[in-house]
């Protein structure tokens, strides 16, 4: 994955907060076509879809093609995730794994998330 470490850490913090408070990224029914702030942030930092495709066990090209044809929720269900929250939890694990691959310890990751989660939540 070619994402910078700073981007991965930012996504990790936001994903951890969204996982801890399930309703934080929900959208009201009136805005059914609107996208949550979490999803917009993920799309912004993962423009090519590499991270989402990796969690969904697809290639980025197949993921982008599927996104043109169907909703993200449907793609998640076809990939074996019951809900988008389950996908987000898997994403959280993938981000933690990526930081571990880059030399971060579990203690450093947890400390980073705790220190910055207060700013978001």
N, CA, C and O of each residue as an XYZ file, in Angstrom:
484
protein
N       0.845     -1.159      0.000
C       0.000      0.000      0.000
C       0.899      1.233      0.000
O       1.929      1.248      0.675
N       0.525      2.246     -0.738
C       1.378      3.402     -0.924
C       0.920      4.633     -0.145
O       1.393      5.737     -0.416
N       0.024      4.470      0.800
C      -0.447      5.605      1.583
C       0.614      6.022      2.593
O       1.281      5.174      3.185
N       0.772      7.332      2.789
C       1.734      7.789      3.804
C       1.300      7.393      5.212
O       0.112      7.202      5.472
N       2.261      7.271      6.110
C       1.978      6.873      7.479
C       1.053      7.874      8.160
O       0.185      7.477      8.938
N       1.221      9.153      7.884
C       0.367     10.170      8.500
C      -1.093      9.973      8.093
O      -1.990     10.133      8.920
N      -1.336      9.632      6.849
C      -2.694      9.372      6.374
C      -3.267      8.139      7.053
O      -4.427      8.134      7.466
N      -2.464      7.105      7.168
C      -2.925      5.872      7.814
C      -3.276      6.136      9.271
O      -4.284      5.635      9.769
N      -2.447      6.925      9.961
C      -2.748      7.213     11.356
C      -4.014      8.054     11.487
O      -4.805      7.835     12.405
N      -4.217      8.999     10.596
C      -5.440      9.804     10.635
C      -6.673      8.940     10.405
O      -7.668      9.063     11.119
N      -6.605      8.074      9.416
C      -7.722      7.168      9.155
C      -7.957      6.217     10.329
O      -9.099      5.882     10.641
N      -6.882      5.787     10.972
C      -7.008      4.900     12.117
C      -7.772      5.582     13.246
O      -8.659      4.977     13.848
N      -7.438      6.825     13.535
C      -8.111      7.550     14.616
C      -9.589      7.736     14.295
O     -10.447      7.489     15.142
N      -9.884      8.166     13.083
C     -11.273      8.399     12.691
C     -12.052      7.087     12.668
O     -13.209      7.052     13.086
N     -11.445      6.029     12.196
C     -12.110      4.723     12.161
C     -12.363      4.208     13.573
O     -13.417      3.635     13.848
N     -11.404      4.409     14.461
C     -11.575      3.968     15.844
C     -12.716      4.724     16.517
O     -13.507      4.124     17.244
N     -12.811      6.019     16.288
C     -13.890      6.809     16.871
C     -15.230      6.383     16.282
O     -16.217      6.253     17.007
N     -15.267      6.166     14.967
C     -16.514      5.738     14.315
C     -16.928      4.346     14.787
O     -18.121      4.061     14.894
N     -15.964      3.484     15.070
C     -16.284      2.136     15.549
C     -16.775      2.172     16.991
O     -17.641      1.386     17.376
N     -16.222      3.083     17.787
C     -16.610      3.174     19.191
C     -18.007      3.772     19.360
O     -18.741      3.404     20.277
N     -18.365      4.694     18.470
C     -19.680      5.338     18.521
C     -20.394      5.061     17.205
O     -20.293      5.868     16.281
N     -21.112      3.949     17.088
C     -21.683      3.523     15.811
C     -22.558      4.554     15.103
O     -22.594      4.566     13.873
N     -23.252      5.404     15.822
C     -24.148      6.356     15.186
C     -23.493      7.635     14.734
O     -24.152      8.485     14.135
N     -22.202      7.797     15.007
C     -21.550      9.075     14.725
C     -21.474      9.385     13.229
O     -21.456     10.552     12.840
N     -21.429      8.367     12.405
C     -21.289      8.619     10.974
C     -22.576      8.320     10.208
O     -22.561      8.205      8.983
N     -23.681      8.197     10.930
C     -24.951      7.926     10.259
C     -25.530      9.209      9.678
O     -25.243     10.308     10.151
N     -26.332      9.052      8.669
C     -26.980     10.176      8.001
C     -28.471     10.034      8.206
O     -29.011      8.928      8.184
N     -29.130     11.157      8.404
C     -30.577     11.125      8.556
C     -31.258     10.635      7.293
O     -30.662     10.637      6.216
N     -32.486     10.222      7.423
C     -33.209      9.675      6.276
C     -33.494     10.721      5.213
O     -33.635     10.390      4.036
N     -33.582     11.981      5.618
C     -33.854     13.023      4.632
C     -32.709     13.158      3.633
O     -32.920     13.531      2.479
N     -31.530     12.861      4.074
C     -30.353     13.005      3.219
C     -29.852     11.642      2.769
O     -28.679     11.316      2.949
N     -30.712     10.873      2.202
C     -30.374      9.489      1.843
C     -29.224      9.413      0.843
O     -28.442      8.463      0.878
N     -29.111     10.385     -0.036
C     -28.045     10.344     -1.039
C     -26.767     11.008     -0.558
O     -25.745     10.952     -1.241
N     -26.813     11.626      0.592
C     -25.623     12.265      1.145
C     -24.656     11.199      1.661
O     -25.043     10.057      1.908
N     -23.411     11.590      1.815
C     -22.381     10.673      2.272
C     -21.894     11.162      3.635
O     -21.724     12.364      3.836
N     -21.668     10.240      4.569
C     -21.207     10.630      5.900
C     -19.803     11.224      5.830
O     -19.072     11.021      4.861
N     -19.446     11.961      6.880
C     -18.120     12.564      6.924
C     -17.033     11.500      6.930
O     -15.983     11.682      6.314
N     -17.274     10.403      7.613
C     -16.296      9.315      7.646
C     -16.058      8.771      6.240
O     -14.914      8.572      5.831
N     -17.144      8.530      5.501
C     -17.005      7.988      4.146
C     -16.313      8.981      3.216
O     -15.518      8.588      2.363
N     -16.618     10.273      3.381
C     -15.947     11.283      2.563
C     -14.452     11.322      2.861
O     -13.640     11.440      1.944
N     -14.085     11.223      4.131
C     -12.680     11.223      4.508
C     -11.968     10.001      3.934
O     -10.849     10.102      3.430
N     -12.621      8.862      4.016
C     -12.037      7.635      3.473
C     -11.870      7.735      1.959
O     -10.837      7.328      1.427
N     -12.861      8.265      1.265
C     -12.762      8.424     -0.186
C     -11.658      9.405     -0.553
O     -10.959      9.214     -1.549
N     -11.501     10.444      0.238
C     -10.489     11.461     -0.041
C      -9.079     10.887      0.074
O      -8.237     11.112     -0.794
N      -8.831     10.151      1.141
C      -7.490      9.626      1.368
C      -7.213      8.345      0.594
O      -6.057      7.986      0.369
N      -8.249      7.675      0.198
C      -8.094      6.413     -0.541
C      -8.711      6.584     -1.928
O      -9.596      5.823     -2.320
N      -8.235      7.591     -2.664
C      -8.825      7.931     -3.960
C      -8.831      6.769     -4.940
O      -9.800      6.574     -5.675
N      -7.761      6.005     -4.951
C      -7.659      4.907     -5.903
C      -8.340      3.631     -5.419
O      -8.438      2.657     -6.167
N      -8.807      3.631     -4.186
C      -9.526      2.485     -3.661
C      -8.649      1.329     -3.228
O      -9.151      0.225     -3.020
N      -7.358      1.552     -3.086
C      -6.448      0.465     -2.738
C      -6.733     -0.104     -1.352
O      -6.755     -1.321     -1.166
N      -6.950      0.770     -0.393
C      -7.180      0.328      0.975
C      -8.507     -0.406      1.106
O      -8.563     -1.493      1.681
N      -9.570      0.180      0.577
C     -10.890     -0.465      0.649
C     -10.895     -1.774     -0.120
O     -11.481     -2.757      0.333
N     -10.249     -1.798     -1.279
C     -10.183     -3.024     -2.077
C      -9.419     -4.116     -1.339
O      -9.785     -5.289     -1.409
N      -8.369     -3.736     -0.639
C      -7.584     -4.711      0.115
C      -8.432     -5.338      1.222
O      -8.375     -6.549      1.430
N      -9.210     -4.533      1.925
C     -10.060     -5.064      2.992
C     -11.152     -5.953      2.404
O     -11.527     -6.958      3.009
N     -11.662     -5.588      1.231
C     -12.723     -6.363      0.583
C     -12.187     -7.551     -0.216
O     -12.958     -8.304     -0.812
N     -10.857     -7.716     -0.226
C     -10.207     -8.817     -0.932
C     -10.462     -8.747     -2.438
O     -10.817     -9.740     -3.073
N     -10.270     -7.549     -2.991
C     -10.431     -7.307     -4.430
C      -9.208     -6.552     -4.925
O      -8.393     -6.070     -4.138
N      -9.098     -6.462     -6.227
C      -8.092     -5.574     -6.791
C      -8.708     -4.175     -6.874
O      -9.929     -4.047     -6.973
N      -7.886     -3.133     -6.834
C      -8.441     -1.777     -6.919
C      -9.258     -1.532     -8.193
O     -10.247     -0.799     -8.168
N      -8.845     -2.143     -9.291
C      -9.566     -1.950    -10.549
C     -10.964     -2.559    -10.471
O     -11.941     -1.938    -10.891
N     -11.055     -3.767     -9.937
C     -12.349     -4.438     -9.792
C     -13.230     -3.650     -8.821
O     -14.432     -3.506     -9.045
N     -12.627     -3.140     -7.740
C     -13.390     -2.366     -6.762
C     -13.962     -1.091     -7.387
O     -15.139     -0.783     -7.199
N     -13.137     -0.350     -8.129
C     -13.620      0.890     -8.755
C     -14.713      0.603     -9.779
O     -15.676      1.361     -9.893
N     -14.564     -0.481    -10.514
C     -15.590     -0.863    -11.492
C     -16.896     -1.230    -10.788
O     -17.977     -0.851    -11.239
N     -16.794     -1.965     -9.688
C     -17.994     -2.344     -8.935
C     -18.673     -1.122     -8.326
O     -19.900     -1.062     -8.255
N     -17.876     -0.148     -7.888
C     -18.443      1.060     -7.300
C     -19.239      1.868     -8.323
O     -20.195      2.555     -7.963
N     -18.857      1.789     -9.567
C     -19.609      2.493    -10.621
C     -20.973      1.850    -10.853
O     -21.928      2.529    -11.230
N     -21.060      0.548    -10.628
C     -22.284     -0.192    -10.926
C     -23.226     -0.367     -9.743
O     -24.433     -0.511     -9.937
N     -22.699     -0.357     -8.517
C     -23.556     -0.638     -7.361
C     -23.096      0.166     -6.148
O     -22.028      0.778     -6.161
N     -23.908      0.153     -5.114
C     -23.598      0.906     -3.905
C     -22.500      0.201     -3.104
O     -22.242     -0.992     -3.265
N     -21.873      0.985     -2.244
C     -20.806      0.439     -1.407
C     -21.351     -0.615     -0.446
O     -20.687     -1.616     -0.179
N     -22.559     -0.390      0.074
C     -23.174     -1.359      0.990
C     -23.351     -2.710      0.311
O     -23.110     -3.755      0.914
N     -23.771     -2.678     -0.934
C     -23.967     -3.925     -1.684
C     -22.627     -4.627     -1.950
O     -22.538     -5.853     -1.884
N     -21.599     -3.847     -2.248
C     -20.267     -4.420     -2.459
C     -19.789     -5.098     -1.177
O     -19.226     -6.192     -1.213
N     -20.019     -4.435     -0.046
C     -19.629     -5.021      1.249
C     -20.350     -6.333      1.501
O     -19.740     -7.308      1.939
N     -21.651     -6.357      1.223
C     -22.420     -7.587      1.440
C     -21.912     -8.709      0.545
O     -21.806     -9.853      0.987
N     -21.597     -8.393     -0.708
C     -21.098     -9.424     -1.621
C     -19.714     -9.928     -1.213
O     -19.342    -11.062     -1.511
N     -18.959     -9.069     -0.527
C     -17.621     -9.465     -0.078
C     -17.664    -10.258      1.228
O     -16.638    -10.757      1.691
N     -18.857    -10.372      1.821
C     -18.993    -11.181      3.017
C     -19.185    -10.405      4.304
O     -19.231    -11.007      5.377
N     -19.300     -9.094      4.230
C     -19.549     -8.285      5.421
C     -21.051     -8.081      5.567
O     -21.731     -7.709      4.611
N     -21.560     -8.325      6.763
C     -23.001     -8.189      6.997
C     -23.436     -6.728      6.943
O     -24.512     -6.417      6.432
N     -22.609     -5.840      7.465
C     -22.940     -4.414      7.482
C     -21.698     -3.606      7.132
O     -20.590     -4.137      7.060
N     -21.906     -2.319      6.918
C     -20.746     -1.460      6.675
C     -19.955     -1.275      7.966
O     -18.756     -1.000      7.920
N     -20.609     -1.422      9.110
C     -19.883     -1.347     10.386
C     -18.890     -2.500     10.500
O     -17.781     -2.316     11.003
N     -19.274     -3.671     10.042
C     -18.356     -4.809     10.044
C     -17.161     -4.515      9.140
O     -16.027     -4.874      9.458
N     -17.427     -3.860      8.015
C     -16.334     -3.460      7.127
C     -15.404     -2.481      7.841
O     -14.182     -2.593      7.742
N     -15.989     -1.521      8.560
C     -15.178     -0.519      9.260
C     -14.309     -1.157     10.336
O     -13.171     -0.738     10.543
N     -14.832     -2.158     11.015
C     -14.031     -2.865     12.014
C     -12.881     -3.621     11.355
O     -11.775     -3.668     11.891
N     -13.144     -4.205     10.202
C     -12.076     -4.881      9.453
C     -11.052     -3.858      8.956
O      -9.852     -4.134      8.937
N     -11.526     -2.687      8.559
C     -10.630     -1.614      8.134
C      -9.742     -1.174      9.291
O      -8.550     -0.930      9.104
N     -10.314     -1.073     10.473
C      -9.543     -0.710     11.659
C      -8.422     -1.714     11.887
O      -7.288     -1.331     12.174
N      -8.736     -2.995     11.761
C      -7.711     -4.027     11.907
C      -6.643     -3.936     10.834
O      -5.460     -4.142     11.109
N      -7.053     -3.628      9.617
C      -6.093     -3.513      8.514
C      -5.160     -2.326      8.710
O      -3.966     -2.422      8.426
N      -5.696     -1.202      9.196
C      -4.872     -0.020      9.451
C      -3.874     -0.294     10.576
O      -2.715      0.112     10.499
N      -4.333     -0.985     11.619
C      -3.431     -1.355     12.716
C      -2.315     -2.278     12.199
O      -1.148     -2.119     12.559
N      -2.692     -3.236     11.358
C      -1.713     -4.158     10.792
C      -0.682     -3.404      9.949
O       0.512     -3.695     10.014
N      -1.142     -2.449      9.171
C      -0.237     -1.672      8.315
C       0.760     -0.879      9.161
O       1.941     -0.806      8.822
N       0.291     -0.290     10.250
C       1.212      0.441     11.124
C       2.199     -0.513     11.797
O       3.368     -0.170     11.974
N       1.739     -1.699     12.170
C       2.651     -2.685     12.757
C       3.734     -3.072     11.743
O       4.891     -3.272     12.113
N       3.358     -3.174     10.477
C       4.332     -3.497      9.430
C       5.369     -2.386      9.272
O       6.500     -2.637      8.857
N       4.973     -1.160      9.607
C       5.875     -0.014      9.473
C       6.682      0.251     10.742
O       7.351      1.279     10.849
N       6.621     -0.666     11.695
C       7.472     -0.560     12.870
C       6.823      0.004     14.116
O       7.500      0.179     15.129
N       5.550      0.292     14.075
C       4.857      0.801     15.259
C       4.562     -0.363     16.195
O       4.296     -1.477     15.743
N       4.608     -0.106     17.496
C       4.221     -1.125     18.473
C       2.740     -0.943     18.803
O       2.152      0.101     18.521
N       2.160     -1.953     19.393
C       0.757     -1.869     19.798
C       0.567     -0.743     20.810
O      -0.440     -0.036     20.782
N       1.517     -0.588     21.680
C       1.446      0.480     22.686
C       1.465      1.856     22.015
O       0.701      2.740     22.403
N       2.317      2.042     21.029
C       2.371      3.323     20.317
C       1.052      3.597     19.593
O       0.546      4.719     19.620
N       0.505      2.581     18.955
C      -0.750      2.747     18.210
C      -1.875      3.128     19.156
O      -2.619      4.072     18.890
N      -2.004      2.399     20.262
C      -3.069      2.687     21.225
C      -2.905      4.077     21.836
O      -3.887      4.798     22.009
N      -1.682      4.450     22.159
C      -1.419      5.775     22.718
C      -1.763      6.876     21.733
O      -2.337      7.896     22.114
N      -1.418      6.678     20.477
C      -1.722      7.663     19.437
C      -3.225      7.845     19.278
O      -3.718      8.970     19.199
N      -3.944      6.737     19.232
C      -5.406      6.802     19.067
C      -6.041      7.481     20.270
O      -6.895      8.351     20.100
N      -5.647      7.107     21.476
C      -6.229      7.699     22.684
C      -5.942      9.189     22.773
O      -6.812      9.961     23.175
N      -4.749      9.599     22.410
C      -4.384     11.008     22.506
C      -5.164     11.876     21.526
O      -5.464     13.033     21.821
N      -5.487     11.328     20.378
C      -6.154     12.134     19.359
C      -7.667     11.927     19.267
O      -8.375     12.732     18.663
N      -8.145     10.863     19.860
C      -9.589     10.585     19.790
C     -10.410     11.632     20.542
O     -11.555     11.901     20.178
N      -9.828     12.223     21.591
C     -10.545     13.259     22.329
C     -10.819     14.484     21.474
O     -11.829     15.161     21.668
N      -9.952     14.772     20.548
C     -10.138     15.936     19.671
C     -11.324     15.750     18.721
O     -12.004     16.710     18.358
N     -11.553     14.502     18.328
C     -12.619     14.217     17.365
C     -13.955     14.041     18.056
O     -14.945     14.668     17.680
N     -13.981     13.183     19.071
C     -15.228     12.831     19.747
C     -15.657     13.876     20.672
O     -16.692     13.736     21.324
